[in-house]
C-alpha cells in the first residue's frame, strides 16, 4: 500500500476513535452529573411550604437521570467507554495479527 494512503487512513482511524471516545465521555459525564443532581434533590428536606415540599418530593421521585442510549436497554456509562476501548484494542491487534500472516 502506498505510504501516503496508509498515513491518511491511520489519521482517519485515529480521528474516528478519538471522536467516538469524546462523545462517549460526554454522554457518561451527563449521566453521572444528572444522577448526582437527582440524589441531592432527594436529600433536600425543605422546599418551602408543606405543600411545595410534598409536590417536589413527588416530582423528584418521578424523575430519571438524563441518559443517551437505547431506552433502558443500553445506557452509556463510564464502563461503556472502557469497554469500547477494550474492543478497539482487541480488534486492532487481531487485524495486525491477520495482516502478518
Secondary structure, 3 states (H helix, E strand, C coil): CCHHHHHHHHHHHHHHHHHHHHHHHHHHHHHHHHHHHHHHHHHCCCCCCHHHHHHHHHHHHHCCCCCCEECCCEECCHHHHHHHHHHHHHHHHHHHHHHHC
